[in-house]
């Protein structure tokens, strides 16, 4: 018997959780308790492992991609010209 299909919201939640675990497990401050929680999450549903592996592959690939159009740093922004004040009305 196969698993029932997930709703879009359930799939999104699973993807979000997989991305969360991918980031937390890579973090230097990931605790042993978090690692145990991840193991519980991973074993809670057969699709968790599939989704986690998919996110992990994206994570690994993205580490090797440089941004095509990186945002300019603050120092490289051109200075803005001061706004000209409107001419003052002459007294009549």
C-alpha positions in Angstrom: 0.0 0.0 0.0 1.4 3.4 -0.9 1.5 6.6 1.1 -1.4 9.0 0.5 -0.4 12.0 -1.6 0.7 15.1 0.3 -1.1 18.4 0.0 0.8 21.3 -1.3 0.9 22.8 2.2 2.3 19.5 3.6 4.9 19.3 0.9 5.9 22.9 1.5 6.2 22.3 5.3 8.3 19.2 4.6 10.6 21.1 2.3 10.9 24.0 4.8 11.8 21.5 7.6 14.4 19.7 5.4 16.0 23.1 4.6 16.0 24.0 8.3 17.7 20.8 9.2 20.2 21.2 6.4 21.2 24.6 7.8 21.2 23.6 11.4 23.3 20.5 10.9 25.8 22.6 9.0 25.9 25.2 11.7 28.9 25.2 14.1 26.5 25.7 17.1 24.3 22.7 16.3 23.7 20.8 19.5 23.6 17.1 20.2 19.9 17.6 21.1 19.2 19.1 17.7 20.9 16.2 16.0 18.7 13.8 18.0 15.6 15.9 17.0 16.8 15.7 13.4 17.0 11.9 13.6 13.5 11.7 15.1 12.2 14.0 12.2 14.0 11.9 9.6 12.4 8.7 10.9 8.9 10.1 11.4 8.0 9.8 7.7 9.6 7.9 4.8 9.5 11.1 2.6 11.5 13.1 5.1 14.7 11.3 4.0 13.9 11.8 0.4 13.2 15.5 0.8 16.2 16.0 3.1 18.5 14.4 0.4 17.0 16.6 -2.3 17.6 19.8 -0.2 21.1 18.6 0.7 22.0 18.1 -3.0 20.8 21.7 -3.7 22.8 22.9 -0.7 26.0 21.1 -1.9 25.6 22.4 -5.5 24.9 25.9 -4.4 28.1 26.1 -2.4 30.0 25.9 -5.8 28.0 28.6 -7.6 29.1 32.1 -7.5 26.5 34.8 -7.8 25.9 36.0 -11.4 25.0 39.5 -10.3 26.2 40.1 -6.8 24.8 43.1 -4.9 27.2 46.0 -4.9 28.8 46.8 -1.6 28.0 50.1 0.0 31.4 51.4 -0.8 30.9 50.8 -4.5 27.6 52.7 -4.7 28.0 56.0 -6.7 27.5 59.1 -4.6 24.2 60.7 -5.1 24.1 64.3 -6.3 22.5 66.6 -3.8 19.0 67.6 -4.7 18.8 71.1 -6.1 16.6 73.4 -4.1 13.7 74.9 -6.1 14.2 78.5 -7.0 12.9 80.9 -4.4 10.1 83.2 -5.4 11.1 86.8 -6.0 9.2 89.4 -4.1 6.9 91.5 -6.3 
